């Protein structure tokens, strides 16, 4: 899973690396037994901006 965060290129099929590296998301926790990261927004301003971005993207989807 951690390998996904290394790829910095914008990729619509795998947007997580770009979203993480642009600091829209931060790592809040890591579960070693499951090898899973818990991601969250760093603050409310970023969260609102991200929601607006998703809403704008959704408007253009068929």
DSSP file (Angstrom, degrees, kcal/mol; ACC not computed):
  #  RESIDUE AA STRUCTURE BP1 BP2  ACC     N-H-->O    O-->H-N    N-H-->O    O-->H-N    TCO  KAPPA ALPHA  PHI   PSI    X-CA   Y-CA   Z-CA
    1    1 A X    >         0   0    0      0, 0.0     3,-1.6     0, 0.0     4,-0.5   0.000 360.0 360.0 360.0 -42.0    0.0    0.0    0.0
    2    2 A X  G >   +     0   0    0      1,-0.3     3,-1.3     2,-0.2     4,-0.4   0.803 360.0  68.4 -60.1 -28.9    2.8    2.5    0.8
    3    3 A X  G >> S+     0   0    0      1,-0.3     3,-1.2     2,-0.2     4,-0.8   0.803  87.8  67.0 -60.6 -28.7    4.1    2.2   -2.7
    4    4 A X  G <4 S+     0   0    0     -3,-1.6     3,-0.3     1,-0.3    -1,-0.3   0.808  95.4  56.0 -62.4 -29.5    1.0    3.9   -4.0
    5    5 A X  G <4 S+     0   0    0     -3,-1.3    -1,-0.3    -4,-0.5    -2,-0.2   0.624  96.0  65.7 -80.1 -13.1    2.1    7.2   -2.3
    6    6 A X  T <4 S+     0   0    0     -3,-1.2     2,-0.6    -4,-0.4    -1,-0.2   0.851  78.8  86.9 -78.2 -35.1    5.4    7.3   -4.0
    7    7 A X     <  -     0   0    0     -4,-0.8    -1,-0.0    -3,-0.3    10,-0.0  -0.553  54.9-177.1 -71.6 113.7    4.1    7.8   -7.5
    8    8 A X        +     0   0    0     -2,-0.6    -1,-0.2     2,-0.1     2,-0.1   0.530  42.2 112.1 -92.4  -7.4    3.6   11.6   -7.9
    9    9 A X  S    S-     0   0    0      1,-0.1     2,-0.4     9,-0.0     9,-0.3  -0.399  76.6-108.5 -72.9 142.8    2.1   11.6  -11.4
   10   10 A X        +     0   0    0     -2,-0.1     2,-0.4     7,-0.1     5,-0.1  -0.556  46.3 171.4 -68.6 125.4   -1.5   12.7  -11.8
   11   11 A X    >   -     0   0    0     -2,-0.4     3,-0.6     3,-0.2     7,-0.2  -0.948  29.3-156.3-143.0 115.3   -3.5    9.6  -12.7
   12   12 A X  T 3  S+     0   0    0     -2,-0.4     3,-0.5     1,-0.2    -1,-0.1   0.765  98.1  52.4 -66.9 -24.4   -7.3    9.7  -12.8
   13   13 A X  T 3  S+     0   0    0      1,-0.3    -1,-0.2     2,-0.1     2,-0.2   0.762 125.2  25.4 -81.0 -24.1   -7.4    5.9  -12.3
   14   14 A X  S <  S+     0   0    0     -3,-0.6     3,-0.5     1,-0.1     4,-0.4  -0.613  71.2 156.3-135.8  74.3   -5.2    6.2   -9.2
   15   15 A X     >  +     0   0    0     -3,-0.5     4,-2.5     1,-0.2     5,-0.2   0.629  50.0  91.4 -78.4 -12.1   -5.6    9.7   -7.8
   16   16 A X  H  > S+     0   0    0      1,-0.2     4,-2.8     2,-0.2     5,-0.3   0.875  83.5  51.2 -55.8 -45.1   -4.6    8.9   -4.2
   17   17 A X  H  > S+     0   0    0     -3,-0.5     4,-2.8     1,-0.2    -1,-0.2   0.931 113.7  45.0 -59.0 -43.5   -0.9    9.7   -4.6
   18   18 A X  H  > S+     0   0    0     -4,-0.4     4,-1.7    -9,-0.3     6,-0.2   0.915 114.1  48.9 -65.7 -42.4   -1.6   13.1   -6.1
   19   19 A X  H  <>S+     0   0    0     -4,-2.5     5,-1.9     2,-0.2     6,-0.8   0.912 115.4  44.5 -64.0 -42.5   -4.3   13.9   -3.5
   20   20 A X  H ><5S+     0   0    0     -4,-2.8     3,-1.6    -5,-0.2     5,-0.2   0.940 113.8  48.2 -67.1 -47.4   -1.9   12.9   -0.7
   21   21 A X  H 3<5S+     0   0    0     -4,-2.8    -1,-0.2     1,-0.3    -2,-0.2   0.735 105.7  57.9 -70.7 -21.1    1.1   14.7   -2.1
   22   22 A X  T 3<5S-     0   0    0     -4,-1.7    -1,-0.3    -5,-0.2    -2,-0.2   0.439 116.3-118.4 -84.0   1.3   -0.8   17.9   -2.7
   23   23 A X  T < 5S+     0   0    0     -3,-1.6    19,-0.3     2,-0.2    -3,-0.2   0.697  79.6 126.5  70.0  23.5   -1.6   17.8    1.1
   24   24 A X  S   <S+     0   0    0     -5,-1.9    18,-0.3    -6,-0.2     2,-0.3   0.781  79.5  34.6 -72.6 -26.7   -5.4   17.5    0.7
   25   25 A X  S    S-     0   0    0     -6,-0.8     2,-0.3    -5,-0.2    16,-0.2  -0.946  70.9-164.8-127.2 148.6   -5.0   14.4    2.9
   26   26 A X  E     -A   40   0A   0     14,-3.2    14,-2.2    -2,-0.3     2,-0.6  -0.923  31.3-105.4-127.0 156.4   -2.7   13.6    5.8
   27   27 A X  E     +A   39   0A   0     -2,-0.3    12,-0.2    12,-0.2     3,-0.1  -0.724  37.4 172.0 -81.5 120.3   -1.9   10.4    7.5
   28   28 A X  E     -     0   0A   0     10,-3.3     2,-0.3    -2,-0.6    11,-0.2   0.711  63.8  -4.3 -98.6 -27.2   -3.7   10.3   10.9
   29   29 A X  E     -A   38   0A   0      9,-1.4     9,-3.0     2,-0.0     2,-0.4  -0.985  54.1-146.4-161.1 161.0   -3.0    6.7   11.9
   30   30 A X  E     -A   37   0A   0     -2,-0.3     2,-0.8     7,-0.2     7,-0.2  -0.983   8.5-152.0-138.9 126.2   -1.4    3.5   10.7
   31   31 A X  E  >> -A   36   0A   0      5,-3.1     5,-1.6    -2,-0.4     4,-1.5  -0.853   9.2-170.3 -98.4 103.9   -2.6    0.0   11.6
   32   32 A X  T  45S+     0   0    0     -2,-0.8    -1,-0.2     1,-0.2     5,-0.0   0.861  83.3  56.1 -64.0 -36.6    0.5   -2.3   11.4
   33   33 A X  T  45S+     0   0    0      1,-0.2    -1,-0.2     2,-0.1    -2,-0.0   0.841 121.1  29.1 -67.0 -31.8   -1.5   -5.5   11.7
   34   34 A X  T  45S-     0   0    0     -3,-0.4    -1,-0.2     2,-0.1    -2,-0.2   0.503 101.2-130.3-102.3  -7.8   -3.6   -4.6    8.7
   35   35 A X  T  <5 +     0   0    0     -4,-1.5     2,-0.4     1,-0.2    -3,-0.2   0.910  60.9 140.3  55.5  45.6   -1.0   -2.5    6.9
   36   36 A X  E   < -A   31   0A   0     -5,-1.6    -5,-3.1   -35,-0.1     2,-0.4  -0.941  45.8-143.2-123.8 141.0   -3.6    0.2    6.4
   37   37 A X  E     -A   30   0A   0     -2,-0.4     2,-0.6    -7,-0.2    -7,-0.2  -0.794  10.0-142.4 -96.9 142.8   -3.3    4.0    6.7
   38   38 A X  E     -A   29   0A   0     -9,-3.0   -10,-3.3    -2,-0.4    -9,-1.4  -0.942  24.4-162.6-102.1 119.1   -6.1    6.2    8.1
   39   39 A X  E     +A   27   0A   0     -2,-0.6     2,-0.3   -12,-0.2   -12,-0.2  -0.734  15.1 164.8-103.8 151.4   -6.3    9.4    6.1
   40   40 A X  E     -A   26   0A   0    -14,-2.2   -14,-3.2    -2,-0.3     2,-0.3  -0.948  41.8 -88.5-152.9 169.1   -8.0   12.6    7.0
   41   41 A X        -     0   0    0     -2,-0.3   -16,-0.2   -16,-0.2   -17,-0.1  -0.635  30.9-133.8 -81.7 143.0   -8.1   16.3    6.1
   42   42 A X  S    S-     0   0    0    -18,-0.3     2,-0.3   -19,-0.3    -1,-0.1   0.799  80.8 -12.3 -70.0 -26.8   -5.5   18.5    7.8
   43   43 A X  S  > S-     0   0    0      1,-0.1     4,-2.0    -3,-0.0    -1,-0.1  -0.970  73.4 -94.8-162.8 172.0   -8.1   21.1    8.6
   44   44 A X  H  > S+     0   0    0     -2,-0.3     4,-2.7     1,-0.2     5,-0.2   0.839 117.6  58.4 -66.7 -33.9  -11.7   22.3    7.8
   45   45 A X  H  > S+     0   0    0      1,-0.2     4,-2.2     2,-0.2    -1,-0.2   0.928 109.4  43.6 -62.5 -44.8  -10.6   24.7    5.1
   46   46 A X  H  > S+     0   0    0      2,-0.2     4,-2.5     1,-0.2    -1,-0.2   0.893 112.3  54.2 -66.1 -40.2   -9.0   22.0    3.1
   47   47 A X  H  X S+     0   0    0     -4,-2.0     4,-2.2     2,-0.2    -2,-0.2   0.932 109.9  46.3 -60.2 -46.8  -11.9   19.7    3.7
   48   48 A X  H  X S+     0   0    0     -4,-2.7     4,-2.4     1,-0.2    -1,-0.2   0.918 112.7  50.4 -62.3 -43.7  -14.4   22.3    2.3
   49   49 A X  H  X S+     0   0    0     -4,-2.2     4,-2.3     1,-0.2    -1,-0.2   0.889 110.4  49.6 -61.5 -39.7  -12.1   22.9   -0.7
   50   50 A X  H  X S+     0   0    0     -4,-2.5     4,-2.5     2,-0.2    -1,-0.2   0.902 109.7  50.6 -66.7 -41.3  -11.9   19.2   -1.4
   51   51 A X  H  X S+     0   0    0     -4,-2.2     4,-2.5     2,-0.2    -2,-0.2   0.907 110.9  49.2 -63.6 -41.8  -15.7   18.8   -1.2
   52   52 A X  H  X S+     0   0    0     -4,-2.4     4,-2.6     2,-0.2    -2,-0.2   0.916 110.1  51.8 -62.7 -42.9  -16.2   21.7   -3.6
   53   53 A X  H  X S+     0   0    0     -4,-2.3     4,-2.2     1,-0.2    -2,-0.2   0.922 111.6  46.2 -59.2 -45.9  -13.6   20.2   -6.0
   54   54 A X  H  X S+     0   0    0     -4,-2.5     4,-2.6     2,-0.2    -1,-0.2   0.893 111.2  52.2 -64.8 -39.6  -15.5   16.8   -5.9
   55   55 A X  H  X S+     0   0    0     -4,-2.5     4,-1.6     2,-0.2    -2,-0.2   0.912 110.4  48.1 -63.8 -42.1  -18.8   18.5   -6.4
   56   56 A X  H  X S+     0   0    0     -4,-2.6     4,-0.8     1,-0.2    -1,-0.2   0.908 112.6  48.9 -63.8 -41.7  -17.5   20.4   -9.5
   57   57 A X  H >< S+     0   0    0     -4,-2.2     3,-0.9     1,-0.2     4,-0.4   0.905 108.9  53.2 -63.2 -42.0  -16.0   17.2  -10.9
   58   58 A X  H >< S+     0   0    0     -4,-2.6     3,-1.1     1,-0.2    -1,-0.2   0.827  98.5  64.2 -65.0 -32.4  -19.3   15.3  -10.3
   59   59 A X  H 3< S+     0   0    0     -4,-1.6    -1,-0.2     1,-0.3    -2,-0.2   0.819 104.1  47.6 -60.3 -30.2  -21.3   18.0  -12.2
   60   60 A X  T << S+     0   0    0     -3,-0.9     2,-0.3    -4,-0.8    -1,-0.3   0.501  88.8 100.7 -93.2  -4.3  -19.4   17.1  -15.4
   61   61 A X    <         0   0    0     -3,-1.1    -3,-0.0    -4,-0.4     0, 0.0  -0.623 360.0 360.0 -79.2 138.1  -19.8   13.3  -15.0
   62   62 A X              0   0    0     -2,-0.3    -1,-0.1     0, 0.0    -3,-0.1   0.505 360.0 360.0 -68.2 360.0  -22.6   11.8  -17.2
